Amino acid sequence: MSEQTYESIMSRKSDIVSASVGIDYSKYETEGIGFDYEGLMRENGYAIEDVISLQRETGVGNTPLVELKNITRLVKKLSESGKGARIFLKDEATNPSGSFKDRRASVSVARAKELGYKGVIAATSGNYGAAVASQAMKRGLKCIVIQECYDSVGRGQPEILEKARACEAYGAEVIQLTVGPELFYYFLVLLEETGYFNASLYTPFAIAGIESLGNEIAQQSRQYIGREPDYVLVTHAGGGNLTGTARGMLKTGSSETKFIAVSVDLSGLHMASDRDFNRKSFTTGHTGFGIPFAVFPDRSDVPRNSARPLRYMDRYLLVKQGEVFYVTEMLARLEGLQRGPAGNTSLTAAIALARELPEDNIVLVQETEYTGAGKLPSAQLTFAMNNGVRVIRGNPMTEDIPGNTIAIPEDPGQIAYEEIDLQRLRVSYIKELLKRGMTPSDRDLTFLSEELRVDHKYTVSLIQEVINANSETR
């Protein structure tokens, strides 16, 4: 058996990961910073028709598109005359394990089966674990899910514990760890020991699985609405949800739709902090993932991340924790849909955005997730209060302070959003490269222009701006 010290495992991580996904990432590398992204996706993903076929085999996809008529009526009452866009919802909670993550898992697990792996491993505290476990059972494979679950005194967030129960219900072995760097270490150890497939969220297979969601949105919108939506709002964490949905829609010719990322504002909290870990009420879809993965995608568990959110992001909106809890109740009370917090993050922004738009515009929220005892607002808010977080009624935009105060709106007119300037994210992207000693060459400029969705000249000016700023601070 190979040596399993931390240093030894980390020195072998590239070989372990490559063996566990069946992709030779080195063949897509170019000299310098860039790599052949479309080549990686084309040669290791699946055609949309094949994705749909694989997903139908295990009951994934073909989820309903629902118009939120009562919420739309409320929005119109709150809006100026002539404004108040129609709001639609893609109800992904009807997938086998209750979220859009079944789409990602379905292709990854099918790929593992095709390549002859005996089992799959996923490192996730979210819905993806349940999705991988569900799909593994359908394909007759073993499954291990590793969760970052507890703080140093053994307290686990109710939403994470809820997801652990779901994974176990589907027959997975669940390994729960405390907050810290050991998660990736144990993940690598298990991949090497078991020889299982790495069902990473960030492979071409996982992203290809979400492309069917974008395809369905386009097809169903044309059928039921008569055209594509003007805006699709996507809860943003690691970037795969946005990337896959946008790619799927673009492949159907939906070139006019704008893709808006939405995250819960947890600014000031550090996700790897033992103290902060349980002072947040959202395990995903928040800025602790959304911003780092946008400005440096290749921080994932594979050599090159197939989720590249800045390539597809037209706008990036932030909402507050208290607003999402309020909208979760609103969806249940006005539309009879009790759904978990992840999709309600983008629904919150959709409600605020719809008030600003003409009433003939279409705003579509592209996912929901299942709910359960640990995901309910009552469980999350009780846990927050037990960890010293105040829960009040008030204006979230002025009174909601991550880790300190959760402000539940007093009326729906207080639902709002804050917009992040994409220019700020592009500058941060360049800063991250330079911080890691990656100086862009002339050959990198085309890649960076595609990554940042700006032209060649503007890319050069961004790089120079960051270099000049760094020089001034020395």
Number of C-alpha atoms within 10 A of each C-alpha: 5 10 8 14 11 13 10 11 19 16 11 13 20 16 13 21 22 16 17 24 22 14 17 15 16 11 11 14 15 13 9 13 16 18 18 14 19 13 12 20 16 13 11 17 22 20 15 18 9 15 21 24 12 19 22 13 11 17 16 28 24 19 18 15 20 15 18 17 14 15 20 20 15 16 25 20 14 15 20 14 10 13 19 28 26 26 25 24 21 23 25 28 23 19 22 20 25 21 27 31 29 32 32 32 31 33 28 30 32 21 22 23 18 9 12 12 19 16 23 27 29 26 24 20 22 21 26 26 32 31 27 32 32 26 29 28 16 16 17 12 20 17 28 26 25 22 24 23 23 20 20 12 8 10 14 19 24 23 26 23 20 19 23 26 15 20 26 18 13 20 17 25 17 19 16 18 18 19 19 15 11 13 19 17 17 18 22 25 20 17 23 22 12 15 17 24 27 29 29 26 27 23 27 28 27 28 31 32 35 30 30 28 28 26 24 22 29 23 18 19 18 13 11 12 13 10 14 24 24 16 21 25 28 32 31 32 26 28 29 28 28 31 26 28 27 28 21 24 22 18 14 15 12 21 11 11 19 18 22 23 27 32 28 31 23 25 13 12 17 15 19 14 13 16 16 16 24 25 25 24 28 22 21 21 25 27 25 22 18 24 23 18 24 25 24 20 21 17 13 18 19 22 18 21 23 26 27 25 28 26 19 24 21 15 16 24 24 24 27 31 26 29 28 27 25 20 24 24 18 19 18 12 13 14 15 10 15 19 24 24 27 30 30 25 33 30 30 27 30 28 26 21 20 23 24 15 18 17 19 12 16 22 27 29 29 25 26 28 23 22 19 16 13 19 23 19 20 12 16 20 19 13 21 22 15 12 17 13 21 16 17 16 14 17 21 24 18 9 18 25 20 21 22 17 20 28 25 24 24 15 11 16 16 15 25 21 24 14 11 14 11 15 11 10 19 22 17 18 25 24 21 15 15 16 11 8 9 13 15 18 11 10 13 16 20 14 20 23 17 16 20 25 17 15 13 14 10 14 23 15 11 18 21 13 14 16 15 11 12 13 9 8 6 5
